Amino acid sequence: MANPSQTQISVEKIGGTSMTAFGDVLRHIMLYDKARITGRIYVVSAYSGVTNQLLEHKKTGERGIYALFAEDAGYQTALDGLAVSLKKLNAGYADLGLPLDVADRFVDERIAQARTYLEAMHHVLASGYLDRKDVLLAAREVLASIGESHSAFNSVEILKANGVNATLMDLAGFNDDEAWTIDQRIHKSFAGLDLANSVVVATGYTKGIEGIMREFDRGYSEVTFSKIAVEVRPAEAVIHKEFHLSSADPNLVGIENAIVVGNTNYDVADQLADVGMEAIHPKAAKPMELAGIPIRLKNTFEPDHPGTLITKDFVGQRARVEIISGSDKVTLLEIHDPGMVGAVGFDHDLMGILCEHDVSYILKATNANSIAHLVWESSVTEALVSELEARYQIVTVKPSAIVCAIGSNIAIPGVLARAAQALADASVNVNCVSQPLRQVNMQFVIDRGDYKTAIKALNQALCVNPAG
């Protein structure tokens, strides 16, 4: 349990795109408020693009060092290339005070350590003594940790060069053999620290015997952020990103039509995560919600703006749609079978097939003889479709998009009608619609080509011009 002095501290997560613009991070975050340089724990991501190089590209799937290791296809050469890339990044921060000899030596040492681990794992794979999947997961952990250790080390060195006595909290555990869980490592690392008078830079990756990537994969840095916050119980936890949490993506609707949300709740954050727009990873958010820790989302490049505060119990004083979001990377799977009318367990059998193929759905719509599931496009395989076609009369696979009207208080008479009318006025046809009783999220499945048009139309009708 935190002591009263913990309320003087903040835990702050800095994303990869912001970290790459570290000069702005230094000016707008770390050194901005001269009155409170200390009492802050920064949990940092790897520089933009580094984790893609280590693992695989998050959006395109382009192979990284991990894939090369898994295929035994030249990962050693790729590690050499990684060293070159990281040192090139180092050179870009020399003008901020980063001592290049020290920073480059750290890169060489960490990659040498990783190379030793991977060589040992390669021999184990060849022996067949351990399950291949477990060994590959371990390799993925080792590689992922390099990016955050690199950026955290540099951050501390730059802070020191700017007169701040910062402490590196390298939770990657490369230099110890302790068999700790993630929670134990975090607890032991922060025990006894005078946090109110410290500046701590912690890696977004945390080593633990359960493996932080086994459950969270690329969301691990926000999980570390969450676990540190729950451990030290700050008055507030802050996530710094390169954009505000806005009514819609400024790249789609124009910055002049993107309204900063300001206040919302954890339920809304979960709705966003469900369609791929993560304000915070849902598995990271839940412990903080239960602990009663508010999260503030801030734009790195607008330090004076309060951003958006996420709390457990917030409900807007006036009914309004706060955010229009969605994705055009989804597919509608519809089963039509006259045999389902009145058949007990029909949906259960269908869900069993989806579970066998590790498919999670975003939305479900049903009538007397049809069930439609909206799923991520990447989860739809030939094997899944073949099994469905073998079991059911008509199977439709339709590339689609989903657009959502989300808010903490949208139980407004007529808002569903206004949303549907806005889409109709924009010549967007609705293929499926869903709104549970809780009424925090209205979901519309549309043709993929209409995605941008739909986002603009709903934002204009429900957020920019909410009165209709």
C-alpha positions in Angstrom: 0.0 0.0 0.0 1.3 3.4 -1.0 2.2 6.0 1.7 0.7 9.5 1.5 3.8 10.8 -0.3 2.9 8.7 -3.3 0.2 11.1 -4.1 2.9 13.6 -5.1 4.2 11.4 -7.9 2.9 10.5 -11.4 3.6 7.5 -13.6 3.8 8.6 -17.2 3.9 6.4 -20.3 5.6 7.8 -23.4 4.8 6.1 -26.8 7.3 5.2 -29.5 6.5 8.0 -31.9 6.9 10.6 -29.1 10.1 8.9 -28.0 11.6 9.3 -31.4 10.9 13.1 -31.2 12.8 13.1 -27.9 13.8 16.7 -28.1 10.1 17.5 -27.8 9.7 15.0 -25.0 12.5 16.7 -23.1 11.1 20.2 -23.6 7.4 19.5 -23.3 7.3 16.8 -20.7 10.5 16.0 -18.7 11.9 19.6 -18.3 8.7 21.6 -19.0 7.5 22.1 -15.4 10.5 23.3 -13.5 8.6 23.0 -10.2 8.1 19.3 -10.5 11.0 17.7 -12.3 11.1 15.0 -9.6 8.4 12.7 -8.4 7.9 11.3 -11.8 8.3 7.7 -13.2 8.5 7.6 -17.0 7.7 4.2 -18.7 9.2 4.4 -22.1 8.5 2.6 -25.4 11.1 1.7 -27.9 11.8 4.4 -30.6 9.4 4.2 -33.5 10.1 1.3 -35.8 12.6 -0.5 -33.6 10.1 -3.1 -32.3 9.0 -3.7 -35.9 12.6 -4.4 -36.8 13.0 -6.7 -33.8 9.8 -8.7 -34.2 7.7 -7.9 -37.3 6.0 -4.8 -38.7 2.9 -4.3 -36.6 0.7 -3.2 -39.6 2.2 -4.9 -42.7 3.6 -8.1 -41.1 7.0 -7.6 -42.7 9.4 -10.0 -41.1 11.8 -8.9 -38.4 14.7 -10.6 -36.5 12.3 -12.8 -34.7 10.9 -14.4 -37.9 14.4 -14.9 -39.2 15.4 -16.6 -36.0 12.3 -18.8 -36.1 13.2 -19.8 -39.7 16.9 -20.0 -39.0 17.4 -17.6 -41.9 20.2 -15.2 -41.2 19.2 -13.7 -37.8 22.9 -13.1 -36.9 23.3 -10.8 -39.9 20.1 -9.1 -38.9 21.4 -8.4 -35.4 24.4 -6.7 -37.0 22.0 -4.6 -38.9 20.1 -3.8 -35.7 23.3 -2.5 -34.1 23.8 -0.1 -37.0 20.2 1.1 -36.8 20.3 1.7 -33.1 23.6 3.6 -33.3 22.2 5.7 -36.1 19.3 6.6 -33.8 21.9 7.5 -31.1 23.6 9.9 -33.4 20.4 11.8 -33.8 20.3 12.6 -30.1 23.9 13.8 -29.7 22.7 17.4 -29.8 20.5 16.7 -26.8 23.6 15.7 -24.8 23.7 11.9 -25.4 27.3 10.7 -25.0 27.6 8.6 -28.1 30.5 6.5 -26.9 28.5 5.4 -23.8 25.3 4.9 -25.8 26.9 2.9 -28.6 28.8 0.7 -26.1 25.4 -0.1 -24.4 24.0 -1.1 -27.8 27.0 -3.4 -28.4 26.8 -5.0 -25.0 23.0 -5.6 -25.1 23.1 -7.1 -28.6 26.0 -9.3 -27.6 24.0 -10.5 -24.6 20.9 -11.2 -26.9 23.1 -13.0 -29.4 24.3 -15.3 -26.6 20.8 -16.1 -25.5 19.6 -16.7 -29.1 22.5 -19.0 -29.9 21.7 -21.1 -26.8 18.0 -21.2 -27.8 19.0 -22.2 -31.4 20.9 -25.2 -30.0 18.0 -26.1 -27.8 15.6 -26.0 -30.8 17.9 -28.3 -32.7 18.1 -30.8 -29.8 14.3 -31.1 -29.7 14.4 -31.3 -25.9 11.9 -28.5 -25.4 8.7 -27.5 -27.1 9.5 -25.4 -30.1 6.7 -22.9 -29.3 8.0 -22.3 -25.8 11.6 -21.6 -27.1 10.3 -19.2 -29.8 8.2 -17.3 -27.2 11.4 -17.0 -25.1 13.3 -15.6 -28.1 10.5 -13.2 -28.8 10.8 -11.9 -25.2 14.5 -11.4 -25.4 14.3 -9.5 -28.7 11.4 -7.3 -27.6 13.2 -6.1 -24.5 16.1 -4.6 -26.5 14.1 -1.7 -27.8 12.9 -0.4 -24.5 16.2 -0.9 -22.8 17.9 1.1 -25.5 15.4 4.1 -25.3 15.4 4.1 -21.5 19.2 4.0 -21.3 19.4 6.9 -23.7 16.7 8.9 -21.9 18.6 8.7 -18.6 21.9 9.7 -20.2 20.3 12.7 -21.8 18.5 13.7 -18.6 21.9 13.5 -16.8 23.5 15.7 -19.4 20.7 18.2 -18.8 21.3 18.3 -15.0 18.7 15.8 -13.9 19.9 13.0 -11.6 17.7 10.3 -13.3 17.7 6.6 -12.4 17.5 3.8 -15.0 15.0 1.1 -14.0 15.9 -1.6 -16.6 13.2 -4.2 -15.9 14.4 -6.4 -18.8 16.5 -8.3 -16.3 19.3 -9.1 -18.7 21.9 -9.0 -15.9 20.2 -11.3 -13.4 18.9 -14.8 -13.2 16.1 -14.1 -10.7 13.1 -16.3 -11.2 10.6 -13.6 -10.4 7.1 -12.9 -11.7 6.5 -9.6 -13.5 4.7 -8.3 -10.4 7.5 -9.4 -8.1 10.2 -7.8 -10.3 8.3 -4.5 -10.3 7.7 -4.6 -6.5 11.3 -5.4 -5.7 12.6 -2.8 -8.1 10.6 0.0 -6.6 10.8 -1.0 -2.9 12.5 1.5 -0.8 12.9 4.2 -3.4 12.2 7.8 -2.5 9.9 8.3 -5.4 8.7 11.8 -4.5 12.3 13.1 -4.9 13.4 10.9 -7.8 13.2 10.8 -11.6 12.9 7.2 -12.7 13.0 6.0 -16.3 11.6 2.5 -16.6 11.6 0.1 -19.5 8.3 -0.6 -21.1 9.3 -4.3 -21.2 9.4 -6.3 -17.9 11.0 -9.7 -17.6 9.0 -12.3 -15.7 8.8 -16.1 -15.5 5.3 -16.0 -17.1 6.5 -14.0 -20.1 4.8 -10.6 -20.6 4.4 -11.2 -24.3 2.7 -14.6 -23.9 -0.5 -12.8 -22.9 -0.1 -9.2 -24.1 2.2 -9.4 -27.1 2.8 -5.9 -28.5 0.7 -4.3 -25.8 3.3 -5.1 -23.1 4.6 -1.6 -22.5 1.2 -0.4 -21.4 0.9 -3.4 -19.1 4.2 -2.5 -17.5 2.9 1.1 -17.1 -0.3 -0.3 -15.5 1.5 -2.6 -13.1 3.9 0.2 -12.0 1.0 2.5 -11.4 -0.9 -0.1 -9.3 2.3 -0.7 -7.4 3.0 2.9 -6.4 -0.6 4.3 -6.5 0.1 7.8 -8.0 -2.5 10.5 -7.9 -2.7 10.2 -11.7 -1.2 8.1 -14.5 -0.4 9.9 -17.8 -0.1 8.5 -21.3 1.8 10.8 -23.7 1.0 10.3 -27.4 1.5 12.3 -30.6 -2.2 13.1 -30.8 -5.2 14.0 -28.6 -8.0 11.5 -28.0 -10.5 13.2 -30.3 -14.0 12.9 -31.6 -12.6 11.3 -34.7 -9.2 10.7 -36.4 -8.0 14.1 -37.5 -6.4 12.5 -40.6 -9.9 11.5 -41.8 -12.1 14.4 -40.7 -9.6 17.3 -40.6 -8.0 18.7 -37.5 -10.6 21.5 -37.4 -13.4 18.9 -37.0 -11.6 16.7 -34.4 -12.8 17.8 -31.0 -10.7 16.8 -28.0 -12.9 14.5 -25.8 -11.8 16.0 -22.5 -13.4 13.5 -20.1 -14.6 10.0 -20.4 -14.6 6.6 -18.6 -13.0 3.2 -18.7 -16.0 1.7 -20.4 -15.5 4.0 -23.4 -11.8 3.1 -23.5 -12.8 -0.6 -23.7 -15.1 0.1 -26.6 -12.3 1.9 -28.5 -9.9 -1.0 -27.8 -12.5 -3.5 -29.2 -12.3 -1.8 -32.7 -8.5 -1.4 -32.6 -8.2 2.2 -31.4 -6.5 1.7 -28.1 -6.5 4.6 -25.7 -4.9 2.0 -23.5 -4.7 -1.8 -23.8 -7.8 -3.2 -22.1 -5.8 -5.7 -20.0 -3.7 -2.8 -18.8 -6.7 -0.6 -18.1 -8.6 -3.0 -16.0 -6.2 -3.2 -13.0 -5.9 0.6 -12.9 -9.7 0.9 -13.1 -10.1 -1.4 -10.1 -7.4 0.5 -8.2 -9.2 3.8 -8.8 -6.3 5.3 -10.7 -7.4 7.9 -13.3 -5.5 8.0 -16.6 -4.8 11.3 -18.5 -4.1 11.1 -22.2 -2.0 14.0 -23.3 -0.6 15.3 -26.6 3.2 15.4 -26.3 3.4 18.5 -28.5 0.8 20.5 -26.6 2.0 20.5 -23.0 -0.4 23.2 -21.8 -3.5 21.3 -22.9 -5.0 19.2 -20.2 -5.9 16.4 -22.6 -8.5 13.8 -21.7 -9.1 12.3 -18.3 -10.3 8.7 -18.1 -12.0 7.8 -14.7 -14.1 4.9 -13.5 -17.3 6.7 -12.8 -17.4 9.6 -15.3 -20.7 10.1 -17.0 -21.2 13.3 -19.1 -23.5 15.8 -17.6 -25.2 16.2 -20.9 -25.9 13.4 -23.3 -23.6 13.4 -26.2 -21.6 11.2 -28.6 -17.9 11.6 -27.6 -16.1 9.6 -30.2 -16.6 8.2 -33.7 -14.3 5.3 -34.4 -14.1 2.0 -36.2 -12.0 0.0 -38.6 -11.9 -1.1 -42.3 -9.9 -4.2 -41.5 -12.8 -6.4 -40.7 -14.9 -9.2 -42.4 -18.5 -10.1 -42.0 -19.1 -13.9 -41.7 -22.8 -14.6 -42.1 -24.4 -18.1 -41.7 -27.8 -18.6 -43.2 -29.5 -21.9 -42.5 -33.2 -22.6 -42.3 -32.5 -25.3 -39.7 -31.6 -22.8 -37.1 -35.2 -21.6 -36.5 -36.0 -22.6 -33.0 -33.0 -24.9 -32.7 -31.5 -24.9 -29.2 -27.7 -24.8 -29.3 -27.3 -23.7 -32.9 -25.3 -20.6 -32.0 -23.3 -22.7 -29.5 -22.1 -25.0 -32.2 -21.1 -22.1 -34.4 -19.2 -20.5 -31.6 -17.4 -23.7 -31.0 -16.0 -23.6 -34.6 -14.9 -20.0 -34.1 -13.2 -20.9 -30.9 -11.3 -23.8 -32.5 -9.9 -21.4 -35.0 -9.0 -18.8 -32.4 -11.5 -16.2 -33.8 -12.9 -13.5 -31.6 -15.8 -11.4 -32.8 -16.5 -7.7 -32.5 -20.2 -7.7 -33.2 -23.0 -10.3 -33.7 -26.3 -9.8 -35.4 -29.0 -12.4 -35.7 -32.5 -13.2 -36.9 -34.6 -16.3 -37.4 -32.3 -18.1 -39.8 -29.1 -16.0 -40.1 -26.3 -15.2 -37.7 -23.6 -12.7 -38.7 -20.3 -12.2 -36.8 -18.0 -9.3 -37.5 -14.4 -10.5 -37.1 -10.9 -9.2 -37.8 -9.9 -9.7 -41.4 -6.6 -11.3 -40.4 -8.4 -14.1 -38.5 -10.4 -15.4 -41.5 -8.6 -18.4 -43.0 -9.4 -20.9 -45.7 -9.7 -23.6 -43.1 -12.3 -21.7 -41.1 -14.4 -20.9 -44.2 -14.1 -24.5 -45.4 -15.4 -25.9 -42.1 -18.3 -23.4 -42.0 -19.3 -24.2 -45.6 -19.2 -27.9 -44.8 -21.6 -27.4 -41.8 -24.0 -24.7 -43.0 -26.2 -24.1 -46.0 -25.0 -20.6 -47.0 -21.8 -18.9 -45.8 -21.2 -15.3 -46.8 -17.7 -13.8 -46.4 -17.9 -10.1 -47.0 -14.9 -7.6 -46.6 -16.4 -4.8 -44.5 -15.9 -1.8 -42.2 -17.3 -0.9 -38.8 -18.1 2.6 -37.6 -19.1 3.3 -34.0 -20.7 6.2 -32.1 -19.4 5.9 -28.6 -20.0 7.9 -25.4 -20.4 7.7 -21.7 -23.9 9.1 -21.9 -25.6 8.5 -25.3 -28.9 7.2 -24.2 -30.5 10.0 -26.2 -33.9 9.7 -27.8 -33.4 10.0 -31.5 -29.6 9.7 -31.7 -29.7 6.3 -33.4 -32.1 7.8 -35.9 -29.8 10.7 -36.5 -26.8 8.4 -36.9 -28.7 6.3 -39.5 -29.9 9.4 -41.3 -26.4 10.8 -41.4 -25.2 7.6 -43.1 -28.1 7.6 -45.5 -27.6 11.2 -46.4 -23.9 10.3 -47.2 -25.2 7.3 -49.4 -23.8 4.8 -46.9 -25.8 1.6 -46.6 -25.9 -0.2 -43.2 -25.5 -3.9 -43.5 -25.7 -4.7 -39.7 -26.4 -2.6 -36.6 -25.9 -3.3 -32.9 -26.6 -1.4 -29.7 -26.7 -3.2 -26.4 -28.9 -2.0 -23.5 -26.1 -0.2 -21.8 -26.0 2.2 -24.7 -22.3 3.3 -24.8 -21.7 2.2 -28.3 -23.8 2.1 -31.5 -22.1 0.0 -34.1 -22.8 0.0 -37.8 -21.3 -2.5 -40.3 -20.9 -1.0 -43.8 -19.2 -1.7 -47.1 -15.5 -1.3 -46.7 -15.3 1.4 -49.4 -17.6 3.7 -47.4 -15.5 3.7 -44.2 -14.0 7.2 -44.5 -17.2 8.7 -45.8 -19.1 7.2 -42.8 -16.6 8.5 -40.2 -16.8 12.0 -41.6 -20.6 11.9 -41.8 -21.1 10.6 -38.2 -18.5 13.0 -36.7 -20.2 16.0 -38.5 -23.7 15.0 -37.4 -23.1 13.8 -33.9 -20.0 15.5 -32.6 -19.4 18.7 -34.5 -23.1 19.5 -34.9 -24.7 17.4 -32.0 -28.0 19.4 -32.0 -28.8 18.0 -35.4 
